[in-house]
Amino acid sequence: MISIQNKIDCCGCNACLSVCLKQCIEMKEDAEGFLYPIVDESICIDCGLCEKVCPVINQNKERKPLHVYAAKNEDEEIRLKSSSGGIFSLLAEKIIKEGGVVFGAKFNKNWEVIHSYTETIGGLADFRGSKYVQSRIGNAYKEAKCFLNSERIVLFTGTPCQIAGLKLFLGTEYDNLLTVDFVCHGVPSPKVWQIYLESIISCKDNIKKKSVLSSLNKVPVITGISFRDKQKGWKKYGFVVNQSAFKADENTILLSETVDVNLYMKGFLNDLYLRPSCHACPAKSFKSGSDITIGDYWGIQDVLPDLDDDKGVSLVMVNTFKGKKYCSTVSTVSRETSYEDALKYNPSIEKSVAIPPKRKLFFENFTKLSFTKLIVSLTKLSILKKIKGFVSNILRNCGKL
């Protein structure tokens, strides 16, 4: 029977709930907003299946990729709508064209991040782009198994721990399953995400109430969110929230801020509200068992400067022969690189982030204090860090770094 004594030992992948024959496991939200399995011991028959599918208990050996590429989708429009180089879209379109099904993370009507699937190329738009919130797997593992057993090709994308959970849940290798994970920094709390959304909406509403015309305006509704908007480039991406305009047939921007300014992204990049297991990830170093790992090829300006146009370049790490087969059938602008070059600029491939000293302080206050004031106070740079940053910029501009 699964029993979580230390929250760092649960990644919230839902594999235990999905495999339970007696349906005696429920995922319950804790004070931080993360889901954890709770077992109804009066129903449990102690079969042990839940423990057998846990990716924390059953970790694979570390691996290295077979091949590493810097790659770009040749369709500029798709690439600009993607977080990096648009490689997910190429793989997903191929699967759909072969009559397959694609699973990934999308927003629901309440702007929560959930796992779902699509059988159409049009439906892929919902899965495109990074979403820096832990997605809720729900029934996705069970649905994927049904499609696989009916001999449909399935592309399942997710975090490394979600892919590890899926493979343990399935318990066998499927020739018609392609798994793709991504270089994961860590997953933020869904509760923190909702509090942040509420804070920016209420802030804008307060401004509108001061307007003489406010009585004529409708309450704005969010119509789109991008964590990685490229209007100012791929490297200095923006966080953008669109809303319904006061005329029903138009959209306006509710919020548009670069990554170094947006408070939610600052908190995320300072690791203030990641899931505890992200600080001891059980699926780093390709232990997930995925066929392909994708991400941003950070540092491409140093590794292959001729490929860098600041519109996004994907890091594609091929981990299995099945992954190699699928990658060879999609058309990209790509160059093979060394794993060492990729790892140098993407340490999250192998290393979990340390628990920040201010994490506890954040969660003690995030439901009590203003999100804005809390993040500003907890991410404020010390004088020493400001000096170090200033010196680093000078050395970088002089070509010394």
Phi, psi and omega per residue, in radians:
M1 nan 2.307 -3.133
I2 -1.247 2.306 -3.135
S3 -2.534 1.951 -3.068
I4 -1.550 1.861 3.104
Q5 -1.568 -0.611 3.140
N6 -2.196 2.138 -3.027
K7 -1.100 -0.298 3.085
I8 -1.209 -0.257 -3.104
D9 -1.630 0.255 3.098
C10 -2.398 2.155 3.141
C11 -1.674 -0.010 3.075
G12 1.230 0.535 -3.044
C13 -1.353 -0.279 3.111
N14 1.388 0.057 -3.118
A15 -1.085 -0.694 -3.110
C16 -1.115 -0.773 3.110
L17 -1.119 -0.730 -3.076
S18 -1.134 -0.574 -3.050
V19 -1.567 -0.236 -3.019
C20 -1.145 2.099 -3.105
L21 -1.262 -0.510 -3.082
K22 -1.663 -0.035 -3.121
Q23 0.908 0.776 -3.112
C24 -1.786 0.149 3.122
I25 -1.910 2.344 3.099
E26 -2.199 2.399 3.078
M27 -1.571 2.071 -3.102
K28 -2.042 2.494 -3.110
E29 -1.403 2.352 3.083
D30 -1.618 -3.059 -3.063
A31 -1.106 -0.435 -3.141
E32 -1.497 -0.174 3.123
G33 1.692 0.182 3.110
F34 -1.762 2.613 -3.131
L35 -1.593 2.422 3.098
Y36 -2.379 2.563 -3.118
P37 -1.319 2.326 3.045
I38 -2.110 2.209 -3.063
V39 -1.716 2.296 2.996
D40 -1.457 1.722 -3.033
E41 -1.159 -0.336 3.129
S42 -1.254 -0.352 3.139
I43 -1.811 -0.531 -3.062
C44 -0.994 2.356 3.108
I45 -1.814 0.136 3.079
D46 0.973 0.803 -3.135
C47 -1.359 -0.346 3.084
G48 1.481 -0.008 -3.109
L49 -1.063 -0.661 -3.090
C50 -1.088 -0.634 3.116
E51 -1.285 -0.571 -3.112
K52 -1.210 -0.408 -3.111
V53 -1.804 0.110 -3.117
C54 -1.384 2.097 -3.109
P55 -1.271 -0.213 3.053
V56 -1.416 -0.741 3.125
I57 -1.255 -0.686 -3.040
N58 -1.958 1.329 -3.100
Q59 -1.538 2.423 3.075
N60 -1.353 2.991 3.061
K61 -1.342 2.669 3.066
E62 -1.154 2.579 -3.140
R63 -2.296 3.056 2.966
K64 -2.229 2.585 -3.126
P65 -1.212 2.689 3.083
L66 -1.273 -0.703 -3.127
H67 -2.519 2.635 3.097
V68 -2.259 2.290 -3.104
Y69 -2.275 2.637 2.855
A70 -1.788 2.158 -2.984
A71 -2.470 2.653 3.108
K72 -2.376 2.485 2.990
N73 -1.239 2.347 -3.127
E74 -1.261 -0.300 3.101
D75 -1.460 1.836 -3.069
E76 -1.077 -0.615 -3.122
E77 -1.140 -0.769 3.109
I78 -1.153 -0.706 -3.120
R79 -1.097 -0.692 3.136
L80 -1.201 -0.462 3.112
K81 -1.505 -0.134 -3.112
S82 -1.714 2.827 -3.137
S83 -1.202 -0.703 -3.115
S84 -2.158 -1.819 -3.050
G85 -1.800 0.077 3.062
G86 1.352 0.445 -3.090
I87 -1.336 -0.602 3.083
F88 -0.941 -0.777 -3.096
S89 -1.055 -0.697 3.132
L90 -1.108 -0.814 3.135
L91 -1.125 -0.750 -3.105
A92 -1.157 -0.719 3.122
E93 -1.088 -0.679 3.124
K94 -1.088 -0.781 -3.137
I95 -1.092 -0.777 3.135
I96 -1.079 -0.754 -3.126
K97 -1.136 -0.411 3.095
E98 -1.566 0.184 3.117
G99 1.466 0.306 -3.070
G100 -1.612 -2.998 -3.082
V101 -2.259 2.454 -3.125
V102 -2.072 2.227 3.080
F103 -1.859 2.477 3.099
G104 -2.944 -3.060 -3.113
A105 -1.679 2.370 -3.136
K106 -2.497 2.917 3.017
F107 -1.496 2.475 2.952
N108 -1.624 -3.016 -3.041
K109 -1.151 -0.345 3.115
N110 -1.702 0.168 3.140
W111 1.105 0.522 2.920
E112 -1.560 2.671 -3.115
V113 -1.709 2.125 -3.103
I114 -2.270 2.779 3.018
H115 -1.590 2.370 -3.135
S116 -2.617 -2.998 -3.141
Y117 -2.454 2.822 3.043
T118 -2.423 2.651 3.078
E119 -2.023 0.170 -3.121
T120 -2.234 2.645 3.097
I121 -1.128 -0.634 3.107
G122 -1.055 -0.593 -3.118
G123 -1.248 -0.240 -3.118
L124 -1.185 -0.407 -3.125
A125 -1.000 -0.609 -3.126
D126 -1.156 -0.479 -3.089
F127 -1.618 -0.210 -3.070
R128 -1.301 2.448 3.088
G129 1.628 2.511 3.137
S130 -1.203 2.581 3.061
K131 -2.320 1.865 -3.027
Y132 -1.504 1.140 3.091
V133 -2.635 2.522 3.083
Q134 -1.200 2.199 3.126
S135 -1.409 2.667 3.094
R136 -1.685 2.051 -3.074
I137 -1.146 -0.658 -3.125
G138 1.022 -2.207 -3.113
N139 -1.717 0.246 -3.011
A140 -1.035 -0.678 3.128
Y141 -1.097 -0.777 -3.130
K142 -1.151 -0.720 3.136
E143 -1.124 -0.739 3.116
A144 -1.066 -0.719 3.138
K145 -1.101 -0.691 3.108
C146 -1.080 -0.776 3.120
F147 -1.125 -0.724 -3.141
L148 -1.105 -0.748 -3.131
N149 -1.211 -0.378 3.076
S150 -1.608 0.216 3.034
E151 1.212 0.441 2.993
R152 -1.492 2.555 3.035
I153 -1.326 2.354 -3.115
V154 -2.188 2.246 2.937
L155 -1.827 2.074 3.138
F156 -2.017 2.090 3.117
T157 -1.960 2.560 3.133
G158 3.128 -3.073 3.065
T159 -1.188 2.820 3.108
P160 -0.970 -0.711 -3.127
C161 -1.214 -0.541 3.085
Q162 -1.209 -0.680 3.096
I163 -1.174 -0.708 3.091
A164 -1.065 -0.729 3.108
G165 -1.125 -0.722 3.122
L166 -1.057 -0.837 -3.067
K167 -1.148 -0.637 3.076
L168 -1.217 -0.660 3.092
F169 -1.087 -0.776 -3.127
L170 -1.176 -0.661 3.039
G171 1.284 -0.001 3.129
T172 -2.674 2.744 3.118
E173 -1.461 2.335 3.087
Y174 -1.950 2.224 3.090
D175 -1.140 -0.451 -3.090
N176 -1.666 0.321 3.089
L177 -2.007 2.221 3.012
L178 -2.023 2.132 -3.128
T179 -1.909 2.329 -3.133
V180 -2.289 2.110 3.005
D181 -1.974 -3.078 -3.091
F182 -2.390 2.816 3.091
V183 -1.148 2.002 -2.955
C184 -1.934 2.152 3.070
H185 -1.355 -0.546 -3.082
G186 2.537 2.818 -3.081
V187 -1.975 2.176 3.124
P188 -1.302 2.840 -3.135
S189 -1.210 2.254 3.064
P190 -1.060 -0.560 3.134
K191 -1.187 -0.722 3.090
V192 -1.091 -0.714 3.124
W193 -1.048 -0.779 -3.137
Q194 -1.159 -0.671 3.101
I195 -1.122 -0.695 3.109
Y196 -1.124 -0.804 3.118
L197 -1.013 -0.787 3.122
E198 -1.065 -0.630 -3.111
S199 -1.177 -0.699 -3.116
I200 -1.325 -0.562 3.101
I201 -1.195 -0.780 -3.117
S202 -1.170 -0.598 3.109
C203 -1.112 -0.792 3.125
K204 -1.176 -0.642 3.123
D205 -1.104 -0.687 -3.134
N206 -1.116 -0.641 3.090
I207 -1.138 -0.739 -3.107
K208 -1.147 -0.560 -3.103
K209 -1.137 -0.376 3.127
K210 -1.424 -0.185 -3.093
S211 -1.409 2.463 3.105
V212 -1.113 -0.515 -3.088
L213 -1.540 0.029 -3.008
S214 -1.027 -0.537 -3.115
S215 -1.190 -0.346 -3.129
L216 -1.587 -0.198 -3.042
N217 -1.655 2.571 3.051
K218 -1.482 2.729 3.078
V219 -1.160 2.229 -3.097
P220 -1.173 2.575 3.116
V221 -2.165 2.346 3.136
I222 -1.160 2.287 -3.136
T223 -2.054 -0.155 3.134
G224 -2.992 2.547 3.106
I225 -2.390 2.312 3.062
S226 -2.256 2.113 3.073
F227 -1.414 -0.299 -3.006
R228 -2.355 0.976 3.115
D229 -1.230 2.377 -3.039
K230 -1.858 0.335 -3.127
Q231 -1.027 -0.558 3.113
K232 -1.865 0.284 3.089
G233 1.925 2.863 -3.120
W234 -1.297 -0.683 -3.059
K235 -1.319 -0.616 3.096
K236 -1.944 1.100 -3.062
Y237 -1.203 2.871 -3.084
G238 -2.065 2.761 3.014
F239 -1.813 2.069 -3.037
V240 -2.232 2.324 3.039
V241 -2.097 2.162 3.074
N242 -1.729 2.617 3.126
Q243 -2.296 2.853 3.025
S244 -1.231 2.413 3.120
A245 -1.386 3.113 -3.124
F246 -1.349 -0.284 2.929
K247 -1.737 2.233 -2.968
A248 -1.022 -0.411 -3.045
D249 -1.664 0.224 -3.111
E250 -2.220 2.767 3.024
N251 -2.091 2.524 3.058
T252 -2.247 2.931 3.140
I253 -1.601 2.142 3.077
L254 -1.425 -0.684 -3.106
L255 -2.676 2.396 3.076
S256 -2.558 1.953 -3.099
E257 -2.470 2.547 3.087
T258 -1.286 2.829 -3.026
V259 -1.021 -0.553 -3.103
D260 -1.395 -0.141 -3.119
V261 -1.898 -0.682 -3.058
N262 -1.071 2.260 -3.033
L263 -1.187 -0.683 3.137
Y264 -1.095 -0.786 -3.129
M265 -1.184 -0.585 3.100
K266 -1.133 -0.752 3.106
G267 -1.119 -0.707 3.125
F268 -1.113 -0.838 -3.093
L269 -1.262 -0.271 3.018
N270 -1.642 0.102 3.038
D271 1.097 0.475 -3.042
L272 -1.256 -0.542 -3.033
Y273 -2.340 0.743 3.021
L274 -1.448 2.733 3.061
R275 -1.076 2.454 -3.126
P276 -0.897 -0.682 -3.114
S277 -1.133 -0.360 3.134
C278 -1.160 -0.350 3.115
H279 -1.495 -0.046 3.038
A280 -2.603 0.983 -2.997
C281 -1.016 2.259 -3.131
P282 -1.420 -0.043 -3.007
A283 -2.182 0.276 3.072
K284 -1.166 2.930 3.084
S285 0.990 0.658 3.026
F286 1.177 0.403 3.106
K287 -1.289 -0.141 3.132
S288 -1.149 -0.478 -3.063
G289 1.502 0.213 -3.113
S290 -1.169 2.719 3.091
D291 -1.386 -0.616 -3.101
I292 -2.452 2.455 3.010
T293 -2.086 2.255 -3.130
I294 -2.099 2.853 3.121
G295 -3.116 -2.942 3.047
D296 -1.503 2.383 3.052
Y297 -1.530 1.291 3.077
W298 -1.115 2.484 -3.109
G299 1.522 0.126 -3.114
I300 -1.060 -0.488 3.132
Q301 -1.121 -0.382 3.093
D302 -1.712 -0.605 -3.077
V303 -1.385 -0.910 3.139
L304 -2.409 1.304 -3.042
P305 -1.017 -0.468 -3.124
D306 -1.235 -0.312 3.105
L307 -1.516 -0.240 -3.005
D308 -1.536 1.976 3.042
D309 -2.091 0.202 3.139
D310 1.070 0.452 3.030
K311 -1.916 -0.051 3.088
G312 2.034 2.225 3.054
V313 -2.264 2.281 -3.137
S314 -1.525 2.488 2.897
L315 -1.608 2.128 -3.128
V316 -2.126 2.005 3.128
M317 -1.960 2.023 -3.092
V318 -1.572 2.076 -2.996
N319 -1.809 -0.356 -3.102
T320 -2.397 2.917 3.098
F321 -1.193 -0.518 3.058
K322 -1.138 -0.758 3.093
G323 -1.090 -0.672 3.112
K324 -1.106 -0.704 3.134
K325 -1.057 -0.821 -3.107
Y326 -1.215 -0.683 3.136
C327 -1.126 -0.559 -3.114
S328 -1.277 -0.233 -3.076
T329 -1.762 -0.010 3.092
V330 -1.907 2.516 -3.058
S331 -1.558 2.096 -3.128
T332 -2.408 2.868 2.871
V333 -1.610 1.913 -3.004
S334 -2.532 2.722 3.060
R335 -2.454 2.435 3.096
E336 -1.394 2.453 3.124
T337 -2.278 3.094 3.091
S338 -1.478 2.675 3.068
Y339 -1.120 -0.619 -3.125
E340 -1.069 -0.702 3.102
D341 -1.132 -0.708 3.135
A342 -1.163 -0.768 -3.095
L343 -1.162 -0.595 -3.113
K344 -0.976 -0.687 -3.096
Y345 -1.780 -0.076 3.122
N346 -2.302 1.143 -3.093
P347 -1.087 -0.339 3.127
S348 -1.128 -0.230 3.063
I349 -1.026 -0.688 -3.057
E350 -2.012 -0.434 -3.001
K351 -1.974 2.366 3.005
S352 -1.424 2.618 3.119
V353 -1.335 2.564 3.133
A354 -1.263 2.694 3.073
I355 -1.242 2.091 -3.118
P356 -1.256 2.538 -3.130
P357 -1.011 -0.488 -3.054
K358 -1.628 0.046 -3.130
R359 -1.042 -0.831 -3.117
K360 -1.057 -0.739 3.141
L361 -1.102 -0.671 3.104
F362 -1.060 -0.905 -3.062
F363 -1.249 -0.326 3.039
E364 -1.290 -0.350 -3.015
N365 -2.166 -0.092 -2.951
F366 -1.199 -0.358 3.079
T367 -1.714 -0.054 -3.091
K368 -1.856 -0.696 -3.044
L369 -1.810 2.876 3.052
S370 -1.050 2.289 3.134
F371 -1.001 -0.753 -3.116
T372 -1.041 -0.901 -3.094
K373 -1.132 -0.656 -3.108
L374 -1.153 -0.834 -3.127
I375 -1.162 -0.730 3.124
V376 -1.022 -0.776 -3.098
S377 -1.228 -0.610 -3.064
L378 -1.496 -0.266 -3.139
T379 -1.929 0.130 -3.141
K380 -1.152 2.268 -3.120
L381 -1.341 2.428 3.051
S382 -1.270 2.854 3.127
I383 -1.047 -0.686 -3.135
L384 -1.093 -0.763 3.132
K385 -1.157 -0.625 3.109
K386 -1.115 -0.729 3.131
I387 -1.136 -0.779 3.117
K388 -1.053 -0.738 3.118
G389 -1.120 -0.700 3.135
F390 -1.109 -0.802 3.127
V391 -1.126 -0.713 3.127
S392 -1.073 -0.735 3.119
N393 -1.096 -0.705 3.124
I394 -1.111 -0.803 -3.124
L395 -1.124 -0.679 3.130
R396 -1.120 -0.749 3.140
N397 -1.177 -0.427 3.124
C398 -1.582 0.003 3.138
G399 1.352 0.357 -3.134
K400 -1.613 -0.184 3.123
L401 -2.106 nan nan
